[in-house]
Structure formats: C-alpha cells, structure tokens
Amino acid sequence: MDWDDLRVFLQVTRSGRMSEAAKLLGIDDSTVGRRVLRLERSVGMPLVERAGRRTAVTEHGRRLADITEELESIILRDIAGLADAQSVVNGRVRIGAPEGLGAGYLGGKIFLLSAAHPELEIELVALPRTYSLAAREVDIAITLDRPVAGQVAAQKLTDYTLDLYGSDIYFQRMGRPRSLQDLRKHVFVGYIPELLFTQQLNFLDLGDGVEVVPTIRTSSVIAQVDAVVSGAAIGVLPRYLARERPGLKLLLGDKFQATRSYWMSVHDDTRRLRRVRVVLEAVAAAVRSDRRSFLR
C-alpha cells in the first residue's frame, strides 16, 4: 500500500464526498478516484460505495480508516516530532477560531509570530462554525463550548463579556431605551437561529421576562457590529469588538450583561509538537495581556 493512497482515502471517509476531499487535499476529483480505486485493488475488496454525490464507506472501508487513523497518529505524534530537536521553529500550524475572535482579535496578534519565527507557517480560519481536531481540520481549535469528548487537551483561554450597544444615529431615529422593558419597542440585530453553531450565542432572552426577536439577522458577528454602528439596530456585542468602534454606546450597563468563555484545544497527537506549543503559548500570552479588553 501507498501511504498517499491511504491518506486520500482517510480524507474521503472524513468529508463524505470525493469532491470535498479533493478540495481539502488540493488535488482534482479524478486523482482522488484513482487513488481510492488503486487502494481497493491493493486490499482486494470494495472500500466505498457511490451514492449519488455522496460516498458511503463500506464496513471494510471503515475498518481500514480506523487503522489508517492510528498510523496517522503515529506519524503526527512520533515521526513529525523528530524535527523538534532543531532550534528553528518551522512547519504549518492551522488555528480554527470563531469569527469574532479570529477576525476581530487574533488576526492582529498571532501573525506577529512570523517575525520571531520566519519559517513558521500560520493559518487562521475565522468562521462562525466549529472545527474538528480528530478530522485534522485544524491543529488548534478555539471554541465557545468546553470540549467534553475526544483525545484532546483543553484549557480556558478567557472569559469575555457581552453588552447591549447602540449608536447616536439610532437614538436620534428611534430613541434610547431606558429599561429592559423598553427594548420590546426597538429594532434588534442578531443571529439567524437555524445557523447558530452554538447555543452560547442565543441572546433572545434578556432577563426580567424580556425576549426579543431580531428583525435583522446574520450569521456574522462582524456584520452585527457594523449594523449597530450604522444605526440600523441595537444588539448584544462582545466588549472586545465594541471597544474598537468609538461610535458604539453602551446601553443598560447596570441591567444587562452576559459572560461567555473561549476554550483552546489541541489533539493529544500534536500537542507536544514544538511548533504547536509555540503558537498555543503565544495565543494564551496575548489574550492574558489583553484581559481587560475582554472583561468589564
């Protein structure tokens, strides 16, 4: 067997589609198909079944995928770590983070590592979604929910506060709410409920029996910030994002505040790799030094 064929097959089992596997591996669909066919001939049994656009893995295919994952763990944990004896930190580290933290904070911090470690390649994926460490989507995952399963090491990165914000443009048009009860008469921006990747971001219940239904909805917290700045609505926003926009005005600071947490996780197979440790420590140090930006 060829390890590259096994690697391609493992990605097919993880993504469920040959086209998606090809995209993630940076090769074309036909190459993925040829690699899987060659592997099937090598083991002498069918590994996948084509079901429309999706690819169903056979029982034999699932067993082979489990074995391949064990081999992958050995390569990541033991073989890739051989280079750690060198003094130079090199290689790629991919971080997956929620959009707000990734685009609104980490982008301006983590790439400073490039100056200290020119051979270190850093990839920051900042999207409103979760990331799989087991499927090797990322090397470091930052989430709002504490990981409770899997072979991962997790640490709390920081707590952060969220408050109600508006703008003078909005107040001139709609007035300024003076109580939680007043909020029922105002225009809210918030998340699209069915696209929420975690219930930690569900802010429909503001307390004291007050529930709001956003009339402007988006999957992006950055878009929510822009909507509030523009005067289109008021909204619940993270403090560390709001403090960067001087046009935002805190509302009902003594009546409403929410606290959430960011958790940083890494797979057991890769947490001892030097390049991963360097990035983990840099992210933790940056957030620790900016603690006041996250909490009120």
Secondary structure, DSSP 8 states (H G I E B T S, - for coil): --HHHHHHHHHHHHHSSHHHHHHHHTS-HHHHHHHHHHHHHHHTS--EEEETTEEEE-HHHHHHHHHHHHHHHHIIIIIGGGGGGSSS--EEEEEEE-HHHHHHTGGGTGGGHHHH-TTEEEEEEE-SS---TTTTS-SEEEESS---SSSEEEEEEEEEEEEEEEEHHHHHHH----STGGGGGS-BEEE-GGG-S-GGG---EEETTEE---SEEES-HHHHHHHHHHTS-BEEEEHHHHTT-TTEEEE-TTT--EEEEEEEEEETTTTTSHHHHHHHHHHHHHHHHTHHHH--
